[in-house]
Amino acid sequence: MAGGGRGTGRGGGNRRGPAGRSRSTGRGGAGGRRLTGGRARSASADPDLARTLVDQWTAVADHVDLLSDEQVAGPAATPGLTMADLITQATSRVLALDRAVRGLPASPPREDGAPETGRRPADPPGGQPAGIRAEFRNAVAAAAAGLTGTAGLASSAGPTDPDPDPEPDPEPDPEPEPEPGSGSGDVRAGAVAEAVVLGLGLGATPVRAALRTTVRLITALLAQRAPGHAVELRVPPFAAVQIVEGPRHTRGTPPNVVEVEPSAFVLVATGRLGWEEAVADGRIRASGERADLRSLLPLSPPLPQLPE
């Protein structure tokens, strides 16, 4: 399953905080985010999305470099696709990111009217596994140079936060939060989420900051699209939010709780993993008559995305 492949030692969601302390809230154990008005903190508040994008795509490229020729040519976890197909798709999306960072227009349509999405694995010279890997690595290097050489997509990412995963504060955030989907911040966070999703499809372990940004973007979107207080959704250690209309819970253990592992949450939210499968293998733990979120997942409309 995606997310279980070889990582680069750069990330994942299992590291502990300073001095080895684990991070958890006093409200159900989901760390890093307090429940504020039934809404998770917007992912666009991440102070360094450009660095997060560079780290995430570099980690994916490092993982792809370790794949054997047989693995590149072999089937992917996504039915009907090979790993080469996914690497080519990732290359296309990194090139779109590079164009956006440099202020260039989206790639022009082909003569047949279809958008240009990158070379297919069967086309020379990128048809061989070594060429496919090299094309992806070169695209990542170009995008990384653009992101680190300019303000990139993080030019208005939000206020500086010296500890991006702080201990929870019992007081609500004093500053207003941007609504998901209302500005460029979510497009930037969506670019991070896209890198995480494509990386998971290739078996790469997400870097922590990228996984955190992605989880918070998705929980914020869910809170906007299904406002309410009937269900407490927990994605420890990154987010906890109340959603879905119904009786408001105020004290004790919530009657409807959904707790999901971060990578599984991203895959379910983007349609790469089925709800039933994730419940069956324990990656989703749901209790209560309102805890079935299949009507909300996968997300529709999907995550914000840069144009092709």
N, C-alpha and C positions, 0 to 999 in steps of 0.2 A: 504494500500500500504506500501511496505517496507519503513522503515525510520520513520514511523509515530507512532511506538510503544512506550512503556515506556522506557525512558532513565534512566541514572544513575546520571544525573546532572553534568557529567564530560565534556560534549562536545557538538558537533554540530557546525554549522557554523554561529551562530547568536551573538556571543559575540563581544563586541566592544574593541577597543584598549586602551592603557594607557590614563588615564585622560578622558575616555569616548569618545575619538575622533573616528570617523568612518574612515575607510581606503579606499581611492579611488584614482585612478590615474587621471591624467588630460586627459586621452584618453579613454573616454567612461565609466568611473566609475568602472572598474574592478580592485579591489584592490590587493596590495601586489606584483604584478608582472608587470614590465615594458615590453614593446614590444621591443625586442632586436634582430634585424636581422630576424624578423618574427618567432622567436622561444622563447618559454617559458623557464625559468630557470629550469634546470634538477632537478627532485626530489631527485636525489642521493646526492645533496648538503645539505640535512637535517643533522644537526650535531648530532642528537641523535635518530636515528631510532630504536635502541634497547629499549629505554625508551618509544618511541611511540608505538612500538609493544606490550610491556607489558601493557601500559595503555589501548590500544584498546581492546586487548583480555580480559583483566580484566573487562572492561566495558561490553563486550558481555557476559561474564560469570555472571556478576551481573544481567544483564537483564534476562538471562536464568533461574537463580535462582528464579526470581519473576514469572515465568510462572507457571500456574496451571497445574495439571496433565491432565486436559481436553485440555488445550491449547497445551501441548506437544504432545498429541496423535492426535490432530486435524490437519486439512489441513493447509499447508503453502501457502504463496502468489504464490510460484512457482507451476504451475499446475502439478498435479500428485504426489506431494510430501507432506509428513506430516512434522510438525515441528520437530518430532523425527528424521526423515531422515536428515534434515538440521543440527540438533545438532550433529548427528553422523558424518556427513561429516565434520563439523567444528572440531570435536574431532580428526579425522584423519589428518586434515591439521595442527592442533596444534602439534600433535605428529611428523609430518614430519618436522615442524619448530624446535622442540626440538632436533631431530636427527641431523639436519643441524648445529644447534648451538654447539652441543657437538662433531661435527666432525665425526659422525657415518654415515655409508652408508645408502642409502634409504632402506626401508623395502624390504625384499626378496620376490620374487613372490611366489604365492601359487603353490601347486603341479599341478594344472590345467593350470598354466601359466599366470593366471590373477594376477594383482598387488593386494597386500593386502591393503585394504582401510578402515579397521576398522570394528568393529562389527556392524552388522545390528541391527536395533531397536528390531526385533523380537527374537533375540538370547539372552538367559539368560547368566549372571544375569543382563545384561544391558537393558533388554527388558522393564522393568518398568520405568515410567517417572522419579522416584527418582534415579534409577540407571543410566539412561542416563544423567541426570543433574550432578550426582556425577562424572561420568567418564569425562565429559567435564571439570568440575571444577578442577579435579586432573590433567588433561593434561595441562590446562592453568597454574596451579601452578608450574608444573615441568618446562615448557618452560620459565616461568617468572624467576624462580630460575637460569636457565642457562643463560638467557639474562642479568640479573643483576649481576651475579657472574663473568662474563667474558666480553670481548669486544663484544662478540656475532657477530651478522651480521653487526654491525655498526662500525667495526674496521677501515674501511676506508671510512666512510660516507661523509667526506668532511670537509672544514674549519669551524671553530667555528663561529657561527652567534649569537650574544647576543640577538638580536631581530629577531625571525624567521619570523615575519610578518611585516617588517619595512615599513615606509612611502616610496613611490616611489622616486627614484633618477633620475633626468632628464638625467644623464650621463649613457652610457651603462656600463655593467659589464666589468672591465678591465681584469679579468682572463678568460681563455678559459673554456668552459663548456664541460663536457663529452657528447658524443652523446648518445641518448637513445638506449638501447639495446646493447651497446658496452662493458659493463663491469658489475662487481658484484654489483655496486651501484644500478642498475635497478632491480636486483634480490632482493636486500634488500627492495627497495621501492615497488617492486611487492608483497613481503610478507606483507607489510603494507596494500597495496591495497586489497589483498585477505582477510585480516581480516576485512576490511571495507565492502567489498561486501558480505561476509558471514554474518556479523553482520546485515547489512541492510535487508538481506533475513529473518532474525529472528526478525526484528522489532526494533533492537537496534540502538540508536542514536550514530553516530560515534564521537569519541573524535576529537576535533578541529585539532590537529596536524596530526592525521591520515588521516582525510578528506583532509586537505591541501596537504599532501604528495601525496595522490592518485590523486587528481585533477591535480597537476603539472606533475605527471608522464604521465597521459593520454594526456594532452595538448602537452607535449614535444614529445610524440610518434606521435600524429597527425601532428605536425609541421614537423616532419621528413618524415612521409609517404605521406603527401600532401603539399609540400612546395609551398609557394606563398604568395601573398598579396591581393587576391581578397576578402577574407572573414575575418572579425574580429570576433573571437570567444571569448566570455567573460563568465567567470565562477566566478562572484564576491562572496566573496572578495579575491579569491585566485589566479586567473590567467586571463590573456588576451593575445591572440596570433593571429597573422595573418597567414592564411593558404590558400591553393587552388590557383592554377595557374590562372592568369587573370590580368586584369588591376590593377596596383598598386595604392592604395589610399594614398594620401599625406596630404590633408587638409580637414577640415570640418567633417561633419558626414559621416562615411563610408556608401557606398551604399548597402553593404551586411553585416548584423550583425546578429549573433546568440548569445543570452544571455540565460544561463541555470543555474538553481539552482544547487548547488554542488552535493547533494545526487542524484538528478535526472540525472545529467550528468554522474555520476559513473554508475548508473543502465542502462542508455541507452548505454553507451560505452561497457558494459559487456553483453549486450543482455538480461538483466533482466527486461527492460522496453522498450516498443516500442516507436519509434520517434513520430508516429502519436498520440498516447495516451498522451505523454508528451506535445505535441503542443496543443492538444485539451483542456487539463486542465490548461494550462498556465505555466507549469514548464519550457517549452522551448518557447522563443519568437524569431522568425526568421523573418527577413525582407530582401528583395532583391532577385533577380532571381537566385543568386548563393548560397543562404543561406540554401538550403536543403542538409544536410550532411548524408543522408541515405546511400549513396554509401561508406561512410567512417566508419559508425557506425552500428552495434557494431564492435569493433576492430578486424581485422583479418590480421596477426596473433594476438592472444590475448596478455594480459599482461604477462610479465615475471613471472615465477612461480617456486617455489622450487619443486624438484622431490618428488614423493610419498614416 
